[in-house]
Amino acid sequence: MKVLVVGSGGREHVICWKLAQSSRVDELYCAPGNGGIASVAKCVDIKATEIDKLVDFAKQGQFDLVFVAPEDPLALGLVDKLEAEGIRAFGPRANAAIIESSKAFSKNLMRKYNIPTAKYELFDDEQAALDYLETQKMPIVIKCDGLALGKGVIIAQDLQEAKDAVKSMMGDKKFGDAGSTVVIEECMVGPELTILAFSDGEHAVPMISSRDHKRVNDHDEGLNTGGMGAVTPGADLTDADMEAIRNRIITPTIEALKKEGRPFKGVIYFGLMLTDEGAKVVEYNCRFGDPEVQAILPLLDGDLMDIIDAVIDGNLDKIDINWRDKKSCVVVMASGGYPVSYKKGYEITGIDTCGKLVFQAGTALNSEGKIVTNGGRVLCVYDEGDTLDEAIDGAYEGVKKISFTDMHYRTDIGRTLG
């Protein structure tokens, strides 16, 4: 098979790494890819949001499959356009990807179908939002409706911080049109948990759980990021706990999307909060979470292509999906200043000699063929073990052997699980 993966981050690196192991994949390409992906796939200089160029490339190259990994091209309808040209594609169509591209849609879906989530209100008028805040308890959560690269969420500790968040999103357009509508919701309390699931539109098969660490600094302090590290499993769930999540959240969500005429085929992300009242949905994503997938996919015991086919063909209930009995940890190494501003182009050393699996995100090859920094989240260092402590210790052993100017990483990934 000739396969094209769309995207350029650590998520796409682990997907390419896993697909490269498939006996069914003969040629593997990635658009645009990065310095690390170039070691397992041929990188093509087309951005993930250049929809028409990607469709033309896939058509002319006679690709057997296009795996659309990031949220932006999914929301822009890349899968729809590929399918219209007779090209087999993995990922939800735009009308299902809306569960991530519009928080207003997803919150209203949960309300309509009684899927547990935080109480909320929607606002497209800045003054109305500010007036509403005057009547609410703090802390409170303010979210951009649209896509904001994982950064359009503010947990405001007091009224002034909440008002500043609304003004920055709606008035100052800090996140562009993504903040034209905002969601203001109660601040739920409890440990967070990520459940990713494969879905073929009818059935959903959860993967092993994980926990992402969103805040940029230790002790969950600082700004929200796209994710600074993750561990599996994300919580010590009993069979009864997992069954409750499946029955109250996962299955109802897939059924709700189907009823709305938006069948979801691909990977659906359930960001959950484990409250005293049970698990509640914090957010949906329409794709693999990053960095959660870097902690999960290495534990998949089998050929990812078989699962991809089952999802596309609606046969997910007819295959077995197995995972190796290990715990895992990934630590993100970021550029200093992320998620606000940072410099690029610093040489990275130690990747090949650290003794760990390293998935590259914000990297590039310079004119001398050296790996250099090229983004906010630069690397994701992976390890696994029989215990979570072994996995965490191993990942940090690898981190300490890698170096680049102004590098930043959290030192407590997996150490602060509640």
C-alpha positions in Angstrom: 0.0 0.0 0.0 1.0 3.6 -0.6 0.0 5.7 2.4 0.1 9.5 3.0 -0.1 10.9 6.6 -1.1 14.5 6.9 0.5 16.6 9.7 3.8 17.6 11.1 4.0 17.0 14.9 4.8 14.4 17.4 1.4 12.8 16.8 2.2 12.3 13.2 5.6 11.0 14.0 4.3 8.2 16.1 1.6 7.4 13.5 4.2 7.2 10.8 6.5 5.1 13.1 3.7 2.6 13.7 2.5 2.5 10.1 6.1 1.9 9.0 6.0 -1.4 11.0 3.0 -2.7 8.9 3.8 -5.4 6.4 1.0 -4.0 4.3 2.6 -0.5 3.9 5.1 -0.4 1.0 5.5 3.4 0.6 4.9 6.0 3.3 4.7 9.7 2.8 4.0 12.6 5.2 2.9 16.2 4.4 4.6 18.3 5.6 6.3 16.1 8.1 9.3 17.1 10.2 13.0 16.3 10.9 12.2 13.1 12.7 9.4 11.9 10.4 11.9 12.1 7.6 13.6 9.0 9.0 10.5 6.8 8.5 8.6 8.5 5.7 9.2 10.7 2.7 8.3 14.3 3.6 6.3 16.4 1.1 6.3 20.2 1.3 2.6 20.7 1.5 1.0 22.3 4.6 -1.8 20.3 6.4 -4.2 23.2 5.7 -3.5 23.3 1.9 -6.5 21.2 1.2 -6.7 21.4 -2.6 -2.9 20.7 -2.9 -3.2 17.7 -0.7 -6.1 16.3 -2.7 -4.3 16.8 -6.0 -1.1 15.2 -4.6 -3.0 12.2 -3.3 -4.8 11.8 -6.6 -1.8 12.2 -8.9 0.3 9.9 -6.6 -2.5 7.2 -6.6 -2.3 6.8 -2.9 -4.2 3.9 -1.4 -4.9 5.7 1.9 -4.6 9.2 3.3 -4.5 9.4 7.1 -5.6 12.9 8.2 -4.2 13.4 11.7 -4.7 17.1 12.8 -7.9 18.9 13.6 -7.6 21.8 11.2 -7.7 19.8 7.9 -10.4 17.6 9.3 -12.5 20.7 10.2 -11.8 22.1 6.7 -13.3 19.0 5.1 -10.1 17.2 3.7 -11.7 13.8 4.3 -14.8 14.9 2.4 -12.8 16.1 -0.6 -10.6 13.0 -0.7 -13.6 10.7 -0.6 -15.3 12.8 -3.4 -12.3 12.0 -5.6 -12.5 8.3 -4.7 -9.5 8.4 -2.4 -9.7 6.2 0.8 -9.3 8.4 3.8 -9.1 7.9 7.6 -10.6 10.6 9.8 -14.1 12.1 10.4 -15.8 14.2 7.8 -16.2 17.9 8.6 -19.7 17.6 9.8 -18.5 15.1 12.5 -15.2 17.0 13.2 -17.4 19.9 14.4 -17.4 18.2 17.9 -13.9 19.8 18.2 -14.1 22.8 15.8 -17.1 24.2 17.7 -17.3 23.9 21.5 -20.8 25.5 21.2 -21.9 22.6 19.1 -20.4 19.9 21.3 -21.8 21.5 24.5 -25.3 21.7 23.0 -25.0 18.1 21.8 -24.2 17.0 25.3 -27.1 19.0 26.7 -29.6 17.6 24.2 -28.5 13.9 24.7 -27.9 14.1 28.5 -24.2 13.4 28.3 -22.7 14.6 31.6 -20.7 17.8 31.4 -20.2 21.1 33.2 -23.0 23.6 33.3 -22.5 26.3 30.8 -23.8 29.3 28.8 -22.8 30.5 25.3 -22.2 34.1 24.4 -21.5 35.9 21.1 -21.9 39.4 22.7 -19.0 40.6 24.8 -21.0 42.8 27.2 -23.5 40.0 27.9 -20.7 37.7 28.8 -19.1 40.2 31.1 -22.5 40.8 32.8 -23.0 37.1 33.2 -19.7 36.7 35.0 -20.9 39.2 37.7 -23.4 36.6 38.8 -21.1 33.5 38.8 -18.9 31.8 41.4 -15.2 31.7 40.9 -13.1 30.0 39.7 -14.8 29.7 36.3 -13.8 28.4 32.8 -13.8 30.5 29.6 -13.3 28.8 26.3 -13.1 29.9 22.7 -15.8 28.3 20.6 -13.4 27.5 17.7 -10.0 25.9 17.2 -7.1 27.6 19.1 -4.3 25.1 19.1 -5.2 23.9 22.6 -4.6 27.3 24.1 -8.1 28.9 23.9 -9.1 27.8 27.5 -8.7 30.0 30.6 -9.4 28.8 34.1 -10.0 32.2 35.8 -9.4 32.2 39.5 -11.2 35.5 40.2 -13.7 37.9 38.5 -11.1 40.2 37.1 -9.1 37.4 35.5 -12.4 36.1 34.0 -13.3 39.4 32.5 -9.8 39.8 31.1 -10.1 36.4 29.4 -13.4 37.4 27.8 -12.0 40.7 26.6 -8.9 39.1 25.2 -10.9 36.5 23.3 -13.9 38.5 22.1 -12.7 42.1 22.1 -8.9 41.8 21.3 -9.4 38.8 19.1 -6.4 37.1 20.6 -7.4 33.8 19.0 -9.0 35.4 15.9 -12.4 34.2 14.9 -12.2 31.3 17.2 -13.1 33.6 20.1 -16.1 35.3 18.4 -18.3 33.0 20.5 -17.2 31.9 24.0 -18.4 29.2 26.3 -18.5 30.1 30.0 -18.8 27.1 32.2 -18.5 26.0 35.8 -15.1 24.8 37.0 -15.3 21.1 37.7 -13.1 19.6 40.3 -11.3 16.3 40.1 -8.5 14.5 38.3 -8.6 14.7 34.5 -8.5 11.6 32.3 -8.3 11.1 28.6 -10.1 8.2 26.8 -9.4 7.8 23.1 -11.6 5.5 21.1 -11.7 4.2 17.6 -15.1 4.6 16.0 -16.6 3.4 12.8 -19.8 5.4 13.1 -21.7 2.6 14.8 -19.3 1.1 17.3 -16.6 2.6 19.6 -13.6 0.7 21.0 -11.8 2.6 23.8 -8.0 2.5 24.0 -6.1 2.3 27.2 -6.6 5.4 29.3 -4.1 8.2 29.6 -3.5 11.5 31.4 -2.2 14.6 29.8 -0.5 17.4 31.8 -1.6 20.7 30.2 0.0 23.4 32.3 3.4 24.6 31.2 5.1 24.5 34.6 5.5 22.0 37.5 2.6 21.6 40.0 0.1 22.4 37.2 1.0 26.0 37.2 1.3 28.5 34.4 -0.5 28.8 31.0 -2.3 26.0 29.3 -0.4 24.3 26.5 -1.0 21.6 23.9 0.3 19.2 26.5 3.6 18.8 28.4 3.6 15.1 28.9 1.3 12.1 29.4 1.2 8.7 31.1 -0.8 5.5 30.7 -2.9 4.4 32.4 -4.4 7.8 33.3 -6.2 6.5 36.4 -6.8 3.4 38.4 -10.2 2.6 36.9 -12.2 -0.4 37.9 -14.1 -2.4 35.4 -17.3 -0.8 36.8 -15.8 2.7 36.3 -14.9 2.0 32.7 -18.3 0.5 32.1 -20.0 3.6 33.5 -17.9 5.8 31.2 -18.7 3.7 28.2 -22.5 3.6 29.0 -22.9 7.3 30.1 -20.5 9.0 27.7 -18.8 7.0 24.9 -21.7 5.1 23.5 -24.2 8.0 23.9 -21.8 10.3 22.0 -21.4 8.0 19.1 -25.2 7.4 18.9 -25.9 11.1 19.2 -23.7 12.0 16.3 -25.3 9.3 14.2 -28.8 10.6 15.1 -27.7 14.1 14.1 -26.6 12.8 10.7 -23.0 13.1 11.5 -21.6 9.6 11.9 -18.1 9.7 13.4 -15.4 7.6 11.7 -11.9 7.9 13.0 -10.5 8.5 16.5 -12.6 10.4 19.0 -11.0 12.0 22.1 -12.9 12.2 25.3 -11.3 14.7 27.8 -12.9 13.8 31.1 -13.0 15.1 34.7 -13.5 12.5 37.4 -15.8 14.4 39.7 -17.5 13.3 42.9 -20.6 12.8 40.7 -18.8 10.6 38.3 -17.0 11.2 35.0 -18.0 14.3 33.0 -16.9 15.5 29.6 -14.5 18.5 29.6 -14.1 18.4 25.8 -14.2 16.3 22.7 -11.5 16.2 20.1 -11.9 14.7 16.6 -8.5 13.0 16.4 -5.6 11.4 18.4 -4.6 13.6 21.3 -1.0 14.9 21.4 1.0 13.9 23.5 -1.4 11.1 24.6 -1.0 9.1 21.4 2.7 9.1 21.8 2.2 7.2 25.1 -0.5 4.9 23.7 0.4 3.8 20.2 3.7 2.1 21.1 1.7 -0.2 23.3 -0.6 -1.3 20.5 0.0 -5.0 19.9 -0.9 -5.5 16.2 -1.1 -3.8 12.8 -2.6 -0.3 12.9 -3.6 -0.7 9.2 -6.1 -3.5 10.3 -7.8 -1.1 12.6 -7.8 1.7 10.0 -9.6 -0.6 7.5 -12.1 -1.7 10.1 -13.0 1.9 11.0 -13.4 2.9 7.4 -15.4 -0.2 6.4 -17.6 -0.2 9.5 -16.2 -3.5 10.8 -14.8 -2.4 14.1 -16.9 -4.9 16.0 -15.4 -7.8 14.0 -11.7 -7.3 15.0 -9.7 -7.7 18.2 -7.6 -4.8 19.4 -4.9 -5.7 21.9 -2.5 -3.8 24.0 0.8 -4.9 25.6 0.6 -5.1 29.4 3.0 -2.1 30.2 2.8 1.3 31.7 4.1 4.3 29.7 5.3 7.9 30.0 6.1 10.6 27.6 7.8 13.9 28.5 7.6 16.9 26.2 10.7 19.0 25.7 9.7 22.5 24.7 11.3 25.7 23.5 11.8 28.3 26.3 9.0 30.8 26.2 6.4 28.3 24.9 3.4 28.7 24.7 3.8 32.4 24.2 6.9 33.2 22.1 10.1 31.4 21.4 13.1 31.2 19.1 13.8 28.5 16.5 16.8 27.0 14.8 18.8 25.7 17.8 20.7 22.5 17.2 19.4 19.4 19.2 21.9 16.9 20.4 21.5 13.5 22.1 18.4 12.1 20.3 20.2 9.2 18.8 22.2 8.4 21.9 19.7 8.9 24.7 18.7 5.2 24.6 14.9 6.0 24.5 12.2 6.3 21.8 11.9 9.9 20.8 9.1 11.3 18.8 9.9 14.7 17.1 7.3 17.5 16.9 8.8 21.0 16.3 11.9 20.0 14.5 13.5 20.5 11.1 16.6 19.5 9.2 18.9 22.5 8.6 21.1 23.0 5.5 23.8 20.9 7.2 21.5 18.0 7.8 21.3 18.6 11.5 18.1 18.4 13.6 17.1 21.9 14.9 14.2 23.3 16.9 11.3 24.5 14.8 8.4 24.9 17.1 7.1 25.3 20.6 6.8 21.6 21.6 10.0 20.1 20.2 10.4 16.5 21.3 8.5 13.8 23.1 10.6 11.2 25.0 9.0 7.8 25.6 9.6 4.9 27.9 7.6 2.0 29.3 7.9 -0.4 32.2 6.1 -2.9 34.4 5.2 -0.1 36.8 4.4 3.6 36.1 7.4 4.7 38.2 9.7 2.6 35.9 8.2 4.3 32.8 8.5 7.8 34.3 12.1 7.3 35.5 13.1 5.9 32.1 11.6 8.8 30.2 13.4 11.3 32.3 16.7 9.4 31.9 16.3 10.0 28.2 15.4 13.7 28.7 18.5 14.4 30.7 20.7 13.1 27.8 19.2 15.5 25.2 20.1 19.1 24.9 19.2 22.3 23.0 19.4 26.0 23.9 16.6 27.3 26.1 14.9 23.9 26.4 12.1 23.6 28.9 10.3 20.6 30.4 8.2 19.7 33.4 9.9 17.6 36.0 6.7 16.1 37.5 4.9 14.3 34.6 3.0 11.4 36.1 4.1 12.4 39.7 1.0 14.4 40.5 -1.8 12.0 39.6 -4.9 12.4 41.7 
